[in-house]
Amino acid sequence: MPNPRLTGLGCGLFCGVSMLALASLDRLLFGSAPALYGALFLLVSALTAVWVRGGDLASAPVVVPIAFAAGLPLIADSEGGLGGHLMALVTALAMQAGWLYGGTLVAGLIVTVRKLRLMARRAAERERERERLGEQGPAGAGGPQARPAYVRAAARARAPRPPVQPGRTVPRSS
């Protein structure tokens, strides 16, 4: 299985293009089966959340519902005309809201778990670095009693500034 790392924009493009292609195939092969479209949406939502890179994790739950709505006009049965198409789209969104919420929830849960694991991994790395610095001590210092590099000294208190004096005014000549 591929392991791409998508940026936020790449995540949106992947999800949107996938849902448009799947909606087209659904309409062509199965005559607009909304349940199939919803099930495929869950799969695309999970893949999007798994493949987004760590720095862009928040983008996956945002682009997933947008992609669902992008492919939905191809699935919605419309009477004709702009008003008919809009009514069909609104009706399809209302009738397929369960799939929409489910896919967004899947993406949100996967992203949350990935973020928690990433935070735990970074905390463990920081702890290992602290232990390493505590054992060796900073360069040129006297061993473990020396303060580690990540501890900063408190700033010295400064003397207060004198109040600003108003400038002298020159009377205007009339």
N, C-alpha and C positions, 0 to 999 in steps of 0.2 A: 504494500500500500504506500502511495507517495506521501511524503511528509513536507509539503510546501509550507512556507511561512509567508502569509499574505499581509500586506500593509492594510491600513484602513480602507484606502481606495480600492485596492485589489480585492479585498473582502467584499465590498459593495458590488464591484463589477462581476466577480465570480457568482455571487448569490443572485444578482439581477439577471445576468445572462442565462444562468442555469434555470431559473424559474421561467423565463420567457421561452427557452427551448423546450422545457418539460411541458409547459402549457400548450405549446404548438403541437408537440407529439401527442399529448393527451387528446386534443381536439381532433387531430388527424386520424389517430388510430382508434380511439374509444368514444368519440362523439361527445367530448366535454364531460368527463366523469369527475365531479368535484371531490369525491372521496379519494380517488387516485391522486389528484393534484395535491390534496392535503397531506396524504401519506408521503408523497415525494417531497413536499415542503419540509416535513419533519426531518427527513434524511439530509436535505440540503442545509437545513439549520444546524444540524449536528456537525456536518462537515465544515461549515463555515466557522463555527466556534472552535473546532479542533485545529483548523489550519491557520487561523489568524495568529500573527506573531505576538509575543508577550507585551510589547509596548503599545499595541493597538487593541488590547482585549475589550475595551469598552465599546468599540465600534461594532462588534458582531451582533449584540442584541438590538442595536439601532437599525442596521441595514437589513436585517432579516424580515421585519414586517413590511418594509418598503419594497423589497423584492417580491414578497407575497402579493402585494397590491399591483406590482408591475405586470405580473403574469395573469392576474385575475380577469382583465378584460377579454382575454382570449377564451376563457372558460365560461364567462357569463353569457347566458342566452338573451339576446336583445331583439326587440321588435323592429327597430330601424330608427333612423334619425338620431340626432344628438341627445334629445331628451330620453329616448328609449334606451340608448346605450348607458347614459348616466344612471337611470333607474335600475337597469340590470346590474350595473357595477355596485351600486349601493345595496341592492338586495343580495347579491353574491357575498359582499363583505359581511352583511348581517348574518347570512345563513352559514357562512364558513368561519365565523369568529372563533369557534372552538379550535380549529386547526391553526388559526393565526396565533391565538394565545398559547397553544401547546408548543408550536415551533419556537416562539419567542422565549417561552419558559425553558425549553431544552437548551437553547443557545445561552440563556442567562445562567442556568445551572452549570453547564460545562465551563463557561468563562469564569464563574465564581470559584469553582474547584481549581481551575488552572491558576488563578490569581493567588489563592491561598497557598497552593504548593510553591509558587514562585516566591512569595513573601517568606515562607518557611525556609526555603533554600537559601535566600539572601541572608536571613537572620543567622542561619548556621554558618555561612561563610564569614559573616562579621564576627561571630563568636570564635571561630577558628583563628581569625586574624588577631583578635584581642589576646587569645591564649598564646599565640606565637610571639606577639610583641611583649607580653608579660614575661615570658620565659627568657627571651633574648635581651629585652630592653632596647631602647633607642640607641642608635649609633653614638658612641662616645660617652654614654652615660654609665653609671655605676650599677648595672644589673637590674633585677626585678623591682627595686625600690623606686627607680626612676619613673616619671610619669610617661605614659604612652603618648604617641604623637597625636592621637585623636582627641586628647583632652587639651582644651585651650585655656590659657591663663585668662583670668578676668581682666577686663579693661581697666586701666587706671582712671580714677575720677579726675575730671578736668575742672579747672576753676571756671566759675560762671562768667559769661561775657558781660561786659558793662552795657547798660541800656543805651540804645541808639539816641543820640542827641539830635534834635531838629536842626536843620541847617539854617543859617542866617538868611533872612529874607531882605531883599533889596526893594525899597519902595519904588513903585512905578512913577515915571514922570508923566504928567498929563499934558 
